[in-house]
Amino acid sequence: MTTSQPSPALRDPGDPLALEHQVCFALSVAARNVVAVYRPVLEPLGLTHPQYLVMLALWQHGQLSVKRLSGLLHLDPGTLSPLLKRLEAAGLLRRERDPEDQRNLALALTERGRALRARAEEIPVGIVERLGMPVEQLTALHGALTQVIAASQQALADPVPVAVAGTPTGVA
């Protein structure tokens, strides 16, 4: 009979590779779980979470180009295209040529899309209640995540130093 060894993380709480110490893991699980909390709230509106984000941007900014929406949501236009087609098929938005630049598509809410906002206004309060966390804590989390987004965007913009095997980074 073999006995299982405790994981290295349990033997060494300072293990830098312990799953529970990874920011990426916490962010990934939190994102999946929060989106799952939204799902039953969004279903009666006929929206998925990504579609809800598109609608939030349009409710806030009015008519937008696909390029501008892509920037606001940090999604590439190819990812947005199927979402926009489904929202258009549902009668919530129109895709038309941008009057300022005919090469670009402009997105505008339909009357039905504008009317949906009244029902959606109840969602933030409902989500706070479902999470059972104080608003102040969620506001602080939002601020911290906004900083993580900015830092990660900066990291992505900076060239990655290439390390040669056995050579410290920056020396090669």
Secondary structure, 3 states (H helix, E strand, C coil): CCCCCCCHHHHCCCCCCCHHHCHHHHHHHHHHHHHHHHHHHHHHHCCCHHHHHHHHHHHHHCCEEHHHHHHHHCCCHHHHHHHHHHHHHCCCEEEEEECCEEEEEEEEECHHHHHHHHHHCCHHHHHHHHHCCCHHHHHHHHHHHHHHHHHHHHHHHCCCCCCCCCCCCCCC
